[in-house]
Amino acid sequence: MSRAIYPSLKDRLVVVTGGGSGIGAGLTEAFARQGARVVFLDVAEADSLALASELATLTPAPRFMLCDLKNLSALKSTLAEIIDEYGPVDILLNNAANDDRHSLTEVTPEYWDDRIAVNLRHLYFAAQAVAPGMRERGSGVILNLGSISWHLGLPDLSLYETAKAGIEGMTRALARELGVDGIRVSCIVPGNVKTPRQMKWYTPEGEAEIVAAQCLKGRLEPQDVAALALFLASDDARLITGHEYFVDAGWR
């Protein structure tokens, strides 16, 4: 399949959170293949090193930086290091999340805090860290990854869905606040994307049920999400901000 090339993405500084596996790895590779300068943050060291090795022949090759996004001090210092070395961030892809299953009765206040830290809090503070450089330059793009899960009310994901619903509200609020400085903020809402992690949750029969509920019967893969992210991050989308965009094959 032929893929679009966006000249405006070449040499842009792109930061991908959770960029070492799954959808994040698809984002890292897609932007690197556009000629962007990609730095990806992840706590999964083995997967991230493997991805960095796989993409090492690209010019420029994406750079992996180990970072636990739940640790806001570490996140702030890592982003400061990137900005000190490369300059202001052009594009922030707030992707990192964890969809571990849980029931209402299992949730403790400590688990609540941990899941919100994993799935919502770091997106806000990553945006806070990169916004000054974007404001100074008068441009920038922040793309937040949401989820179809709360739109469908899927079971055993109440905290994850709470966080993902919050991301859409945060997207609209930040788009309004930062738009005056030329910064665009949008949200990508993936459907069920075929990744090694997702496949552990589904039997072949369960996977077939998802496809049957889609308007289009293809199986979503990370590159499908990346294709939307490339467009939204490019200058072609210069007046697109403040909304959610689904890539879910019409899952209802």
Secondary structure, 3 states (H helix, E strand, C coil): CCCCCCHHHCCCEEEEECCCCHHHHHHHHHHHHCCCEEEEEECCHHHHHHHHHHCCCCCCCCEEEECCCCCHHHHHHHHHHHHHHHCCCCEEEECCCCCCCECHHHCCHHHHHHHHHHHHHHHHHHHHHHHHHHHHHCCEEEEEECCCHHHHCCCCEHHHHHHHHHHHHHHHHHHHHHHCCCEEEEEEEECCCCCHHHHCCCCHHHHHHHHHHCCCCCCCCHHHHHHHHHHHHCHHHCCCCCCEEEECCCCC
